[in-house]
């Protein structure tokens, strides 16, 4: 599927005439332009969605005014989207190798030259509009999981601690530059402060953009609307990729002994909170304006039925930096691979954080896969026992 280009680069091809002429001769031979002109570069490498403006410089006005025709040998790989005779704009459509031919055709002598173009696959681009729970889920290990299967990913997180849907929508309306924009590119994380939502939405041609509720209200659907609908509408209107898929990140319930200030909203009952989160997620998906559910909350609850128990967090609500965060990353990965034609499931993905042992990794991977299969119910994993008990 063709995507809208969002990167512009100007590449200059310098042409110097060895023989000056104002028109073509009476012969019908095909004479390579390289015999008449010196081409500075005939091999180009670009990415999917990249646009390149190729602007030749000519040795004389007579040479410039010749009629040139530019053609792509495979428009499915490289498309010519603008042609004003002496320069062109080309678009990398899909990964592959192809050629661009420039000719001076006609009834007389023809001139011809070929540019070789290699198009590399565009990265998978994922942006979360979230808070510390999206930080736990995607900032640490998700890039590594895609990298392990040969997929380059760009991961972004628009972060405000504890940010609710109501505040996200308020920031969208006002244009308030209130976010930390955390971004992972080629495995390296950067953090830009005082960034507005609109700025981040325009920064990449995002394939997936997620929204989520603050954990305080995650199991209270009355706190979702109208902010969720308004925010999703805003995101779709501002996203540069009109085929962007909107995700809803279903977050997790607090630990049973959590001292979070909002736990009394759920009578300090983990399963009451989890069931509220599930009910809210069902209603979100029933509205039809969300494309994909990321059931991290169910994955964590699945894992809690294993030998690990209620030990997936580090402070009663944030995930621990080992298998807790790895479970959430596995859930995101497993939720998206079907849309990206990735055949390696989370169960077979070779990436494991150094701090996670094999048995913990098995729980994390399976908890994620079970959650994607059954996002609204807990799968019993009591058969996953500690290594010493096996």
Buried (B, 14 or more C-beta within 10 A) or exposed (E): EEBEBBBEEEBEBBBBBEEEBEEBEEEEEEBEBBEBBEBEEBEBEBBBBBBBBBBBEBBEEEBBEBEBBBEBEBEEBBBBEEBEEBBBBBBBBBEBEBBBBBBBBBEEBBBBBBBEBBBBBBBBBBBBBBBBBBBBBBBBBBBBBBBBBEBBBBBBBBBBEEBBBBBBBBBBEEEEBBBBBBBBBEEEEEEEEEBBBBBBBBBBBBBBBBBBBBBBBBBBBEBBBEBBBBBBBBBBEBBBBEEBBBBBBBBBBBBBEBEBEBBEBBEBBBEBBBBBBBBBBBEBBEEEEBBBBBBBBBBBBBBBBBBBEBBBBBEBBBBBBBBBBBBBBBBBBBBBBEEBEBEBBBEEBEBBBEEBEEBBBBBBBBBBBBBBEEBBEBBEBEEBEEEEEE
